[in-house]
Amino acid sequence: MVVFTVPLVVLLFLSIRRHYQYVADRLTIQDLPPRSHIPRPRGEVVTHPAIVIVGQLHRGTVEALDYARSIADEIVAVHVDVGTTDLDKFRRRWQELESDIEWVILDSPYRSVITPILEFVSQYEAEHPGVLSTVIIPAFVPRRWWESLLHNQTTLFLKAALRTKKSRVVTTVRYYL
């Protein structure tokens, strides 16, 4: 039994590693040239604000931010730092790619991602009363359905938590691998 089980487990782990390497190769932004966006003038009244949740800066996030530019007149990107982010590197790359969008870092010493985002969104909506804000969550879609078991679990919980609030649009911008 052990002679068959151990090689199968090793093969499973090797295939998972190969999958993660494929995902990393497809999402990398290393070859993206620096982008420059003309900052849009801010109006006196915000009619459609958007909050983009940024877990990592990858191609899916870049597409979600481009979508936010197309629908919103005020955009803020939110990143929750659970202590594992190299903030200097993130900040430098952010300035190269998305310098026209405000970037907010939320600290979460207890590794909770959902609670700080819910608090930020509630506070942001209180600052913009009477308008419908959009929360945009970037997500990538793997090639096969069973590969999705390895990804996007936080996205599901975050969408469910955000939908319990009223007067909010929660949308997912998908990036297909």
C-alpha positions in Angstrom: 0.0 0.0 0.0 2.8 2.4 0.9 4.7 1.6 -2.2 1.7 2.9 -4.3 0.5 5.7 -2.1 3.8 7.6 -1.6 4.6 8.0 -5.3 1.0 9.1 -5.9 1.2 11.8 -3.3 4.6 12.9 -4.7 3.1 13.1 -8.2 0.2 15.1 -6.8 2.5 17.6 -5.1 4.6 17.9 -8.3 1.6 18.6 -10.4 0.4 21.2 -7.9 3.8 22.9 -8.0 3.8 22.8 -11.8 0.3 24.4 -11.7 1.5 27.2 -9.4 4.5 27.9 -11.6 2.2 28.1 -14.7 -0.1 30.6 -12.8 2.9 32.7 -11.8 4.2 32.8 -15.3 0.8 33.9 -16.7 0.1 36.5 -14.1 3.6 38.1 -14.0 3.9 41.8 -14.7 7.6 41.9 -15.1 7.4 42.4 -18.9 4.7 45.1 -18.7 6.2 48.4 -19.6 5.6 51.4 -17.3 2.2 52.9 -18.0 1.2 56.5 -17.8 -2.4 57.6 -17.4 -3.6 61.1 -17.5 -5.1 61.9 -14.2 -8.7 62.8 -14.6 -9.9 66.0 -13.1 -12.0 65.4 -10.0 -15.4 66.9 -10.0 -16.9 68.5 -7.0 -19.5 65.8 -6.8 -18.6 62.1 -7.0 -21.3 60.2 -8.8 -19.8 56.7 -9.1 -16.8 55.8 -6.8 -15.1 52.4 -7.1 -13.0 50.5 -4.7 -10.6 47.9 -6.2 -9.3 45.2 -3.9 -5.7 44.5 -4.6 -4.3 41.3 -3.1 -1.3 41.2 -5.4 -0.2 43.3 -8.3 -0.6 41.0 -11.3 -2.2 41.1 -14.8 -5.7 40.4 -13.4 -5.3 43.4 -11.1 -4.2 45.6 -13.9 -7.3 44.6 -15.9 -9.5 45.3 -12.9 -8.0 48.7 -12.5 -8.5 49.5 -16.2 -12.2 48.4 -15.8 -12.5 50.7 -12.8 -11.2 53.6 -14.9 -13.9 53.0 -17.5 -16.8 53.1 -15.0 -15.8 55.3 -12.1 -15.1 58.9 -11.5 -13.1 58.3 -8.3 -11.1 55.1 -7.7 -9.3 53.9 -4.7 -7.2 50.7 -4.6 -7.1 48.8 -1.2 -4.4 46.3 -0.2 -4.5 44.5 3.1 -1.0 43.8 4.5 -0.9 40.7 6.6 2.8 41.1 7.2 4.0 39.2 4.1 4.1 42.0 1.5 7.3 43.7 0.5 5.8 47.2 0.6 8.8 49.0 -0.9 8.8 46.8 -4.0 5.0 47.0 -4.2 5.0 50.8 -4.0 7.7 51.1 -6.7 5.9 48.9 -9.1 2.6 50.6 -8.3 4.1 54.0 -9.2 5.3 52.5 -12.6 1.9 51.0 -13.5 -0.9 52.7 -11.7 0.3 56.1 -10.5 -3.0 57.8 -11.2 -5.0 55.7 -8.7 -4.9 56.3 -4.9 -3.5 53.3 -3.1 -4.5 52.5 0.5 -2.7 49.9 2.7 -4.7 48.4 5.5 -2.7 46.7 8.2 -4.0 43.4 9.6 -1.8 42.0 12.3 -4.2 39.0 12.8 -4.0 38.0 9.1 -7.7 38.8 8.6 -8.4 40.2 5.2 -12.2 40.5 5.2 -12.7 42.5 8.3 -10.4 45.4 7.4 -11.9 45.6 3.9 -15.5 45.6 5.3 -14.5 48.4 7.7 -12.8 50.4 4.9 -15.8 50.0 2.5 -18.2 51.1 5.2 -16.2 54.2 6.0 -15.7 55.0 2.3 -19.4 54.7 1.7 -20.1 56.9 4.7 -17.9 59.6 3.1 -19.9 59.3 -0.2 -23.5 59.2 1.0 -26.3 58.8 -1.6 -24.2 57.3 -4.4 -23.8 53.8 -5.5 -20.2 52.6 -5.1 -18.8 49.6 -6.8 -16.4 47.2 -5.2 -14.2 45.4 -7.8 -12.5 42.2 -7.0 -9.9 40.9 -9.5 -9.8 37.1 -9.8 -8.1 34.8 -12.2 -9.8 31.8 -13.8 -7.6 28.6 -14.2 -7.8 26.4 -17.2 -9.5 23.5 -15.6 -12.3 23.5 -13.0 -10.5 21.4 -10.4 -7.6 23.9 -10.4 -9.9 26.5 -9.0 -10.0 24.5 -5.7 -6.4 25.9 -5.2 -7.4 29.5 -5.7 -9.9 32.3 -5.0 -11.3 31.0 -1.7 -10.8 34.5 -0.1 -12.7 36.0 -3.0 -15.7 33.9 -2.3 -15.8 34.8 1.4 -15.2 38.5 0.6 -18.0 38.6 -1.9 -20.4 37.0 0.5 -19.5 39.4 3.3 -19.8 42.5 1.0 -23.2 41.4 -0.3 -24.6 41.4 3.2 -24.4 45.2 3.1 -26.9 47.3 1.1 -26.4 50.0 -1.6 -23.3 48.3 -3.0 -22.3 46.7 -6.3 -19.8 43.9 -5.9 -18.3 42.7 -9.2 -15.5 40.4 -10.1 -13.2 41.1 -13.0 -12.0 37.8 -14.3 -8.6 37.2 -15.9 -8.5 34.0 -17.9 -5.2 32.0 -17.7 
